Amino acid sequence: MDKYCNYIIVGQGIAGTVLGQTLLDQNKSVLIIDDLSLSNASRIAAGLYNPIVFKRLVKSWMIDDLLPVMNKFYTDAEQLLNYKFYFERKIVKPFAEAHERALWQKKVNEEVGKYLSNDIHYDFLKDIIYNPLGVSEVLSGGNLKIEIFLDLFREYFKRENILLEEKINYNELMVNENNVVYKNISADKVIFCEGFKTIDNPYFSWLPFKLTKGEVITIKIPNAIIPDQFVINKGVFILPLGNGMYKAGATYEWNDLSEHPTEKGKEELMDKLNKVIKLPFEIIDHQAGIRPTVIDRRPLLGIHPKHKSLAVFNGLGTKGVMLAPYFAKHFADYLDKKNVLNKEVDINRFIK
Ligand SMILES: Cc1cc2nc3c(=O)[nH]c(=O)nc-3n(C[C@H](O)[C@H](O)[C@H](O)COP(=O)(O)OP(=O)(O)OC[C@H]3O[C@@H](n4cnc5c(N)ncnc54)[C@H](O)[C@@H]3O)c2cc1C
């Protein structure tokens, strides 16, 4: 055998990248296998993180635990890779109805209020944004420039000689009781981080995904600038990319799971944007991807019920940026026998 490592990780989306780096931080050896052409969900995502669920104006699941781990992971990664890709931004909420504004004013006095601004602005970007009922802001939100983050980590993993750029061939995986052998590499475990492609994985295709396609567009608004410190969110998000360009999205589609952008998706986004932006805009780009969403909307972590040398880290759904750092640490500690898995994310919840 030519090579040995503690873990082979399959997939270098946000899940595999964050888990890989977390394991390296814990002095484990890893090899990452990734074929970029199989899924672009992480690469097209806007990378937003938002501590609030707008529909009910409540805190996002586990947010008080997720935020500190996320902040530390991405700022440490910026130092490691010597690049700024993690930004705090104010998520601006223009009110669509008077009762939404009233609910906001009530919630600022509750526990969730630590993530909500007290102020309501009636003249926010009034030449660009429809804003008859005022806007307020979510605090402690922001975004990860996720494609840059993944590219820089890919270069880093290559330099460290721990990246194999290919599609894993499941037939060449020799699964033993206490280890796995793939080609000339042996490892204690393989951890699959294949995003929605896990539906083709012979060991984990039984996991109950309820996949969601999403489409985003890149637009240009000539002669107007929404400053970089804001993200606008009113049924559709508008994220400044710089140079007068914005990413806008996203759609949610459960029936058509092709990875291609559609006319229907584009029209839906344009309709929503026309209700928010007063000025004409041009569409520069249009992309689609498949989110690895799960029937109970919780991540999927665990070891295969029969093959103890196979594991999965997946199901990050619509919130890969927020969930990955906390649950990568949680999973790495579990693999090191330092904790037990949170039952809400353990794949055992689906085993009768
Ligand atoms: C339109 C859209 C907008 C989104 N916006 C946001 C957002 O603003 N904020 C947020 O947090 N999340 C967002 N998401 C969700 C986010 O994209 C997902 O949570 C995240 O991408 C899941 O990451 P992953 O690493 O599990 O999967 P993926 O990103 O799918 O990565 C899997 C990787 O594994 C590779 N791979 C798969 N199978 C194999 C194999 N057999 N062999 C080798 N390589 C393999 C793939 O090519 C890919 O590189 C959005 C998603 C979409 C579609």
Ligand as a Chemical Component Dictionary entry (heavy atoms), coordinates in Angstrom:
data_LIG
# 
_chem_comp.id                   LIG 
_chem_comp.type                 NON-POLYMER 
_chem_comp.pdbx_formal_charge   0 
_chem_comp.three_letter_code    LIG 
# 
loop_
_chem_comp_atom.comp_id 
_chem_comp_atom.atom_id 
_chem_comp_atom.alt_atom_id 
_chem_comp_atom.type_symbol 
_chem_comp_atom.charge 
_chem_comp_atom.model_Cartn_x 
_chem_comp_atom.model_Cartn_y 
_chem_comp_atom.model_Cartn_z 
_chem_comp_atom.pdbx_ordinal 
LIG C1  C1  C 0 -29.433 28.698 -5.775 1  
LIG C2  C2  C 0 -28.877 28.339 -4.441 2  
LIG C3  C3  C 0 -28.615 29.333 -3.510 3  
LIG C4  C4  C 0 -28.109 29.014 -2.249 4  
LIG N1  N1  N 0 -27.826 30.030 -1.366 5  
LIG C5  C5  C 0 -27.266 29.734 -0.164 6  
LIG C6  C6  C 0 -26.892 30.775 0.727  7  
LIG O1  O1  O 0 -27.021 31.961 0.428  8  
LIG N2  N2  N 0 -26.354 30.423 1.931  9  
LIG C7  C7  C 0 -26.150 29.110 2.281  10 
LIG O2  O2  O 0 -25.651 28.841 3.388  11 
LIG N3  N3  N 0 -26.502 28.102 1.439  12 
LIG C8  C8  C 0 -27.067 28.378 0.243  13 
LIG N4  N4  N 0 -27.406 27.370 -0.605 14 
LIG C9  C9  C 0 -27.287 25.981 -0.119 15 
LIG C10 C10 C 0 -25.857 25.490 -0.238 16 
LIG O3  O3  O 0 -25.476 25.603 -1.575 17 
LIG C11 C11 C 0 -25.765 24.042 0.257  18 
LIG O4  O4  O 0 -26.094 23.987 1.624  19 
LIG C12 C12 C 0 -24.341 23.524 0.081  20 
LIG O5  O5  O 0 -23.871 23.814 -1.199 21 
LIG C13 C13 C 0 -24.225 22.036 0.310  22 
LIG O6  O6  O 0 -22.857 21.747 0.194  23 
LIG P1  P1  P 0 -22.284 20.288 0.008  24 
LIG O7  O7  O 0 -20.811 20.414 0.139  25 
LIG O8  O8  O 0 -23.014 19.342 0.898  26 
LIG O9  O9  O 0 -22.681 19.845 -1.482 27 
LIG P2  P2  P 0 -22.163 20.340 -2.916 28 
LIG O10 O10 O 0 -21.963 21.787 -2.960 29 
LIG O11 O11 O 0 -23.092 19.722 -3.887 30 
LIG O12 O12 O 0 -20.707 19.680 -3.050 31 
LIG C14 C14 C 0 -20.487 18.331 -3.326 32 
LIG C15 C15 C 0 -19.140 18.176 -4.005 33 
LIG O13 O13 O 0 -18.857 16.789 -4.153 34 
LIG C16 C16 C 0 -18.520 16.493 -5.499 35 
LIG N5  N5  N 0 -18.918 15.104 -5.717 36 
LIG C17 C17 C 0 -20.172 14.566 -5.610 37 
LIG N6  N6  N 0 -20.151 13.243 -5.834 38 
LIG C18 C18 C 0 -18.853 12.913 -6.065 39 
LIG C19 C19 C 0 -18.196 11.696 -6.387 40 
LIG N7  N7  N 0 -18.863 10.535 -6.488 41 
LIG N8  N8  N 0 -16.846 11.716 -6.583 42 
LIG C20 C20 C 0 -16.140 12.876 -6.497 43 
LIG N9  N9  N 0 -16.737 14.058 -6.216 44 
LIG C21 C21 C 0 -18.066 14.089 -5.994 45 
LIG C22 C22 C 0 -19.292 17.537 -6.296 46 
LIG O14 O14 O 0 -18.813 17.758 -7.585 47 
LIG C23 C23 C 0 -19.113 18.774 -5.403 48 
LIG O15 O15 O 0 -17.865 19.381 -5.655 49 
LIG C24 C24 C 0 -27.888 27.661 -1.900 50 
LIG C25 C25 C 0 -28.115 26.657 -2.834 51 
LIG C26 C26 C 0 -28.596 26.982 -4.097 52 
LIG C27 C27 C 0 -28.834 25.888 -5.110 53 
# 
loop_
_chem_comp_bond.comp_id 
_chem_comp_bond.atom_id_1 
_chem_comp_bond.atom_id_2 
_chem_comp_bond.value_order 
_chem_comp_bond.pdbx_ordinal 
LIG C1  C2  SING 1  
LIG C2  C3  SING 2  
LIG C2  C26 DOUB 3  
LIG C3  C4  DOUB 4  
LIG C4  N1  SING 5  
LIG C4  C24 SING 6  
LIG N1  C5  DOUB 7  
LIG C5  C6  SING 8  
LIG C5  C8  SING 9  
LIG C6  O1  DOUB 10 
LIG C6  N2  SING 11 
LIG N2  C7  SING 12 
LIG C7  O2  DOUB 13 
LIG C7  N3  SING 14 
LIG N3  C8  DOUB 15 
LIG C8  N4  SING 16 
LIG N4  C9  SING 17 
LIG N4  C24 SING 18 
LIG C9  C10 SING 19 
LIG C10 O3  SING 20 
LIG C10 C11 SING 21 
LIG C11 O4  SING 22 
LIG C11 C12 SING 23 
LIG C12 O5  SING 24 
LIG C12 C13 SING 25 
LIG C13 O6  SING 26 
LIG O6  P1  SING 27 
LIG P1  O7  DOUB 28 
LIG P1  O8  SING 29 
LIG P1  O9  SING 30 
LIG O9  P2  SING 31 
LIG P2  O10 DOUB 32 
LIG P2  O11 SING 33 
LIG P2  O12 SING 34 
LIG O12 C14 SING 35 
LIG C14 C15 SING 36 
LIG C15 O13 SING 37 
LIG C15 C23 SING 38 
LIG O13 C16 SING 39 
LIG C16 N5  SING 40 
LIG C16 C22 SING 41 
LIG N5  C17 SING 42 
LIG N5  C21 SING 43 
LIG C17 N6  DOUB 44 
LIG N6  C18 SING 45 
LIG C18 C19 SING 46 
LIG C18 C21 DOUB 47 
LIG C19 N7  SING 48 
LIG C19 N8  DOUB 49 
LIG N8  C20 SING 50 
LIG C20 N9  DOUB 51 
LIG N9  C21 SING 52 
LIG C22 O14 SING 53 
LIG C22 C23 SING 54 
LIG C23 O15 SING 55 
LIG C24 C25 DOUB 56 
LIG C25 C26 SING 57 
LIG C26 C27 SING 58 
# 
